């Protein structure tokens, strides 16, 4: 096991699977150390709604992907990915045959997107890019391509391409 400091120093690609506020704190603490890294953002800016569900904790038209990208230092490259499917769906849909389920991603950086697409494939899914970070709201919770949005489930590549 390595410390967060050591992981950030050694890794080229970092996945911060934490709540939005904790992600902001990581950026504030490690700032310039993140320059040159590919940062993967699986966050969904949600919190409990008091009735057993969730609500957005940022504006309805705001995206955590765009917010976090604006906080990163110059040279850090953000890819929004891995936050579209719930844990039970992830485990049930991985390596599905004959057509793999999709993991959506969004980025403004082609090379960073290619790295994350390779991670998605290695995880047993087919990557589908929805566009730049201006489209990341679509794959965040309540977005039209999120499991808990209009899409409502894991989909195949042909279904995903029809929806994108």
Buried (B, 14 or more C-beta within 10 A) or exposed (E): EEEEEEEBEEEEBBBBEBBBEEBBEBBEEBEEEBEEBBBBBBBBBBEEEEEEEBEBBBEEEBBBBBBBBEBBBEEBBBBBBBBBBBEEBBEEBBEBEEEBBBBBBBBBBEEBBBBBBEBBEEEBBBBBBBBBBBBBBBBBBBBBBBBBBEBEEBBBBEBBEEBB
